[in-house]
Amino acid sequence: MAEPLIQKTCTPCRGGVPPLTRAEAEGFVAQAPEWALVDDAHRVERTFRFKNFREALTFVEQVGELAEAEGRHPDINFGWGYATVSLRTKKIKGLHENDFIMAVKIDQISREMASAAGA
């Protein structure tokens, strides 16, 4: 059995590799089922909901720390009660396994915040 994405670390992507095919991306999104493939499976995206602006900001800060640690930098749009995270590997203009590693780790941040808040 393949190693679960949550146990993996992102690897540097220097380009020169093809992006995942739609079928490959669909296989990876099975481990991050709340994420949606968008832009003809060239990007994966999820919107997270929060009780207020402070929770959304805290989430974004934690995702930022993860992004720096993993060397992966998602696009994030947030405001009162929400944060939308969009992942793709810019160097290959599409999706890479790294994007799904980040997705499951971002999901973990969301679960931990919800648990800490008693939700």
C-alpha positions as a Markdown table, in Angstrom:
| # | Residue | x | y | z |
|---|---|---|---|---|
| 1 | Met | 0.0 | 0.0 | 0.0 |
| 2 | Ala | 1.3 | 3.5 | -0.8 |
| 3 | Glu | 2.3 | 5.8 | 2.0 |
| 4 | Pro | -0.5 | 8.1 | 3.1 |
| 5 | Leu | 0.0 | 11.7 | 1.9 |
| 6 | Ile | -0.2 | 13.0 | 5.5 |
| 7 | Gln | 3.0 | 11.1 | 6.3 |
| 8 | Lys | 4.9 | 12.6 | 3.3 |
| 9 | Thr | 6.9 | 15.8 | 3.0 |
| 10 | Cys | 6.8 | 18.0 | -0.1 |
| 11 | Thr | 9.8 | 17.6 | -2.4 |
| 12 | Pro | 11.3 | 20.5 | -4.4 |
| 13 | Cys | 9.8 | 20.9 | -7.8 |
| 14 | Arg | 12.2 | 22.4 | -10.3 |
| 15 | Gly | 9.9 | 22.0 | -13.3 |
| 16 | Gly | 10.5 | 19.8 | -16.3 |
| 17 | Val | 8.0 | 17.2 | -15.1 |
| 18 | Pro | 4.5 | 17.0 | -16.5 |
| 19 | Pro | 1.5 | 18.0 | -14.3 |
| 20 | Leu | -0.7 | 15.2 | -13.1 |
| 21 | Thr | -3.3 | 13.9 | -15.5 |
| 22 | Arg | -7.0 | 14.3 | -14.5 |
| 23 | Ala | -7.0 | 10.5 | -13.6 |
| 24 | Glu | -3.9 | 10.9 | -11.4 |
| 25 | Ala | -5.3 | 14.0 | -9.7 |
| 26 | Glu | -8.6 | 12.2 | -9.1 |
| 27 | Gly | -6.6 | 9.4 | -7.4 |
| 28 | Phe | -4.9 | 11.8 | -5.1 |
| 29 | Val | -8.1 | 13.8 | -4.3 |
| 30 | Ala | -9.5 | 10.6 | -2.8 |
| 31 | Gln | -7.2 | 11.3 | 0.1 |
| 32 | Ala | -8.5 | 14.9 | 0.3 |
| 33 | Pro | -12.2 | 14.4 | -0.5 |
| 34 | Glu | -13.3 | 17.9 | 0.6 |
| 35 | Trp | -11.0 | 19.5 | -2.0 |
| 36 | Ala | -12.3 | 20.1 | -5.5 |
| 37 | Leu | -10.4 | 19.8 | -8.8 |
| 38 | Val | -10.9 | 23.1 | -10.7 |
| 39 | Asp | -9.5 | 24.6 | -13.9 |
| 40 | Asp | -9.7 | 21.4 | -15.8 |
| 41 | Ala | -7.8 | 19.5 | -13.0 |
| 42 | His | -4.9 | 22.0 | -13.0 |
| 43 | Arg | -5.7 | 23.3 | -9.5 |
| 44 | Val | -7.3 | 22.0 | -6.3 |
| 45 | Glu | -9.3 | 24.2 | -4.0 |
| 46 | Arg | -11.2 | 24.2 | -0.8 |
| 47 | Thr | -13.1 | 26.8 | 1.2 |
| 48 | Phe | -13.0 | 26.5 | 5.0 |
| 49 | Arg | -15.6 | 28.1 | 7.3 |
| 50 | Phe | -15.0 | 29.8 | 10.6 |
| 51 | Lys | -17.0 | 31.6 | 13.4 |
| 52 | Asn | -15.4 | 34.9 | 12.8 |
| 53 | Phe | -12.5 | 36.9 | 11.2 |
| 54 | Arg | -10.0 | 36.0 | 14.1 |
| 55 | Glu | -10.4 | 32.2 | 13.5 |
| 56 | Ala | -10.0 | 32.7 | 9.7 |
| 57 | Leu | -6.9 | 34.8 | 10.3 |
| 58 | Thr | -5.4 | 32.2 | 12.8 |
| 59 | Phe | -6.0 | 29.5 | 10.2 |
| 60 | Val | -4.3 | 31.5 | 7.4 |
| 61 | Glu | -1.4 | 32.1 | 9.7 |
| 62 | Gln | -1.0 | 28.4 | 10.5 |
| 63 | Val | -1.3 | 27.5 | 6.8 |
| 64 | Gly | 1.4 | 30.1 | 6.1 |
| 65 | Glu | 3.7 | 28.4 | 8.6 |
| 66 | Leu | 3.1 | 25.1 | 7.0 |
| 67 | Ala | 3.7 | 26.6 | 3.6 |
| 68 | Glu | 7.1 | 27.9 | 4.6 |
| 69 | Ala | 8.0 | 24.6 | 6.3 |
| 70 | Glu | 7.0 | 22.6 | 3.2 |
| 71 | Gly | 8.3 | 25.1 | 0.6 |
| 72 | Arg | 4.8 | 25.2 | -1.0 |
| 73 | His | 2.9 | 28.4 | -1.3 |
| 74 | Pro | -0.8 | 28.3 | -1.9 |
| 75 | Asp | -3.0 | 31.1 | -3.0 |
| 76 | Ile | -5.3 | 32.1 | 0.0 |
| 77 | Asn | -8.3 | 34.4 | -0.1 |
| 78 | Phe | -9.9 | 35.0 | 3.3 |
| 79 | Gly | -12.3 | 37.3 | 5.2 |
| 80 | Trp | -14.9 | 37.2 | 7.9 |
| 81 | Gly | -15.7 | 33.5 | 8.5 |
| 82 | Tyr | -13.9 | 31.9 | 5.6 |
| 83 | Ala | -10.6 | 31.1 | 3.9 |
| 84 | Thr | -10.3 | 29.7 | 0.4 |
| 85 | Val | -7.1 | 27.8 | -0.3 |
| 86 | Ser | -6.0 | 27.1 | -3.8 |
| 87 | Leu | -3.1 | 24.8 | -4.7 |
| 88 | Arg | -1.2 | 24.2 | -7.9 |
| 89 | Thr | 2.5 | 23.9 | -8.8 |
| 90 | Lys | 3.2 | 27.0 | -10.7 |
| 91 | Lys | 6.5 | 25.7 | -12.3 |
| 92 | Ile | 4.6 | 23.0 | -14.1 |
| 93 | Lys | 1.3 | 24.9 | -14.5 |
| 94 | Gly | -0.7 | 22.2 | -12.9 |
| 95 | Leu | -1.0 | 19.7 | -10.1 |
| 96 | His | 1.8 | 17.7 | -8.5 |
| 97 | Glu | 1.7 | 15.2 | -5.6 |
| 98 | Asn | 3.0 | 18.0 | -3.4 |
| 99 | Asp | -0.3 | 19.9 | -3.8 |
| 100 | Phe | -2.2 | 17.0 | -2.3 |
| 101 | Ile | 0.3 | 16.6 | 0.5 |
| 102 | Met | -0.3 | 20.2 | 1.4 |
| 103 | Ala | -4.1 | 19.7 | 1.0 |
| 104 | Val | -4.2 | 16.9 | 3.6 |
| 105 | Lys | -1.9 | 18.8 | 6.0 |
| 106 | Ile | -4.1 | 21.9 | 5.7 |
| 107 | Asp | -7.1 | 19.6 | 6.4 |
| 108 | Gln | -5.3 | 18.5 | 9.6 |
| 109 | Ile | -4.8 | 22.1 | 10.7 |
| 110 | Ser | -8.6 | 22.7 | 10.2 |
| 111 | Arg | -9.5 | 19.6 | 12.2 |
| 112 | Glu | -7.1 | 20.6 | 15.0 |
| 113 | Met | -8.5 | 24.1 | 15.2 |
| 114 | Ala | -12.1 | 22.7 | 15.3 |
| 115 | Ser | -11.1 | 20.3 | 18.0 |
| 116 | Ala | -9.4 | 23.0 | 20.1 |
| 117 | Ala | -12.5 | 25.2 | 19.7 |
| 118 | Gly | -14.8 | 22.3 | 20.9 |
| 119 | Ala | -16.6 | 22.2 | 17.5 |
